Amino acid sequence: FFLDGAHTAESVEVCVDWFREEIARQGGADHPRVLLFNCSPDRDEAALLRSLVALRDGAGRSLFDQVLFCSMRIGEGVGASADSMNFTVDEELELQRPLRNRRTWEKLALQALRG
């Protein structure tokens, strides 16, 4: 698996370059590639997702088999401490964030397909 915690547009670019190199190095090994994406409310999700959406194979298909969007919320009573939770973010807004990120991904993917 590949794991990166990029949190700026620049670090996502570095991550994308690294991921491309690793995929090429593996010679197209058939492993599921799942993108698990989350970003904090103070980040521009479109700026972070743009480079990830652009990861395509020669036929124009995404290099990811599946893309999942999650929140930073881990649930009531599950390790809810100051170290693992952001208590400055409204819970309802935080729970809506994955849907917003998914919609942004879909919009960018559609734009990429249209060229």
N, C-alpha and C positions, 0 to 999 in steps of 0.2 A: 504494500500500500504506500501511498504518498501522503505526507502530512506537512502542512505549512500553516502558519498562523499570520499570514500577511494581513496588515490592517491599514495600509495606505495604497493609493493607486500605484505608486512606484514599487512598493514591495510586492504587489500582485503581479506587476510586469516581470519582476525577477523570478517569482514563482512560476509564471507561465513559461518563461524561457527554460527554466530548470525542468519543468514537467515535459515540455516538448523534447528536450535532450534525452530524458530518461525513457520516454516512449520510443524514440528512434533507436536508442541503445538496446532496448529489449526486442527490437525487430518485430514489432506488432504482436507480441505475446497476447494471447486471448484471455485477459483478466478483466473482470468487471471494473469499471472506473466510475466511482460515485463521488460527486462533489457534494460536500456538506457545507452549507454556507450560512453564515450569521454575521451581522455587523451591528455595532452599537448605533443608537439613534443619532449621534453626532457625526456619523460618517455618511458620505454620499454613496449610496449603494450602486447607482448607475456607474460611477467612476470606478468602483471596485469590480463590478461584474463585467464591464465592457471587454476587458482582455480575456476573461474566462469564456465569455460567449464566443469570442473570435477563435477559440481553439477548435479547429475543424480538420477533418481528414481531406484527402484529395477529392473526394466526392461531395464535399461540402457538409458532411455530417459532423455533429458535435463529437468531440473526443470523449465525452462523458456519456455513459450508458444511462445514468440517472442523476438527477440534481435534486437535492433535498434542502429545504430551508427551515431553519429552526430559530427559536428564540433563546435568549439568555436565561429565561425562566426555567428552573428545574422542578418546580412543584412545591406545594406546601409541605413543610416539615422535612424535606429531603435536603439535608445539608444547607439549609437556609441560614447562612451566617454572613457576616459582613465581608468575609473573604471570598465568598462564592456568588454573591448577589449584588446587583446594582440597585440600591433602594431609592435612587434619585429618579428612576424612570417609572412612569405611571404603568401599573400592571396591565391595564387594558390596552394601552398603546403598544406595550412590549409584545403582547400576544397577537396583535395585528401585524407586527413587523414582518414575520415570515411570509405572510400573504402579499404584503407590499413588495418584498424582495422578489417573490415569484413573478409577480406582475411585471416588475422591471426587467427580469430575465426574459420573459416572454416577449416583451416589447423590443428589447435589444436583439433577440434572436430573429424576430420577424424582420427587423431592419437589416440584419446581416444577410438574411436569405434574399432579400430584395436587392441587395447590393448597394 
